[in-house]
Amino acid sequence: MSDHHRLVLVLGVVLPVALIGTTTATAEPISQQPHPVLAFRLAAPAPILAHSAGGSDDGGSNSADDEGGPRGGLTHFVHWVGHFHPAMTVFPIGMLLGAALAEFLLILTGNAWLSGASRWCVTVGAVGAAITAPLGWAFAAGHGGARLLEIHRWLGTAAGAGAVVILLLSEASHRSGKAGWRAAFRAVLFLAVPLVMATGYFGGAMVYGVHEYDWNPPRHHTDAVGAQTSSAASSGGGQAVTVVEMTDDDAFQPKAITIVAGATVRWHNGSKDEHTVTDDPHAAGDAKDVSMPSGAAAFNSGTIKPGGSFEQKFTVPGAYQYVCEPHEAMDMKGEVVVNPAPAQ
């Protein structure tokens, strides 16, 4: 088999796999695909930009985005273009790792055709990284500075810049034929492998939650225990419940509510993703993101599937801060303030 045919064979395997990965990534919400391979991405493949889904807390008017009317302008464009980021991540990840594998096999076997395969993978991977990294910033625009997001953001930026450097070294190596350029190219390429994997780790943690990588993840024990079909009539003998919506923008609406002791709150998942309502410091990614008053017991809904709901009755006055486990790093947090019940 000629070198040309071997290279075509390699590309015939690598590119379809990358395209299949792209289709899988965009076919359904990522949180509904708990597959470990999908965690190794250069960016979080879940909606990050937060737009209000309901009215403002002070009863003011809503924006066109909130009302579902026509949307436009730079902010909306940035939001829209950022959604292409998840589909693009397969190219820098797959191609850079493929280039590293080709170079490693080239060192072991000396087969010259692997050099061409490596060069092609680096080229496609670098171009993909140069596109993917800015899209990642667009995806996260206006989201804030959560610690996990910042770590992931800058690792991804470093990986994107590193891919361009690798491309320049690769071309210098192939065009000059000097051993020094080849050694530099391989050194940077092999160093990029753990960088890409670390970036993907934090990206996966942003989607599934930090504890997804635990041997026994704390949120896998239940699916919204006993709360999927609760009604207002079933809560406190006809007592009205306060409803909090979980939106496609990974937000609790309203984010903060105030009730009286003895009242019930219902969280309804009206989004296409799975969410949780977690006040348990042992389950949250950062224990400082959750809190409860002294004497109150922690609560954790488990996974709330799209269309499902979870109810919690609050009897101890005080402030309760809670999170959605898989989207905690994307600032999906809320608060319930419980005031003492009025004296009878």
Summary of the structure (lengths in Angstrom):
residues: 344
radius of gyration: 24.2
end to end distance: 90.2
largest distance: 90.5
contacts: 1128
relative contact order: 0.13
helix: 51%
strand: 12%
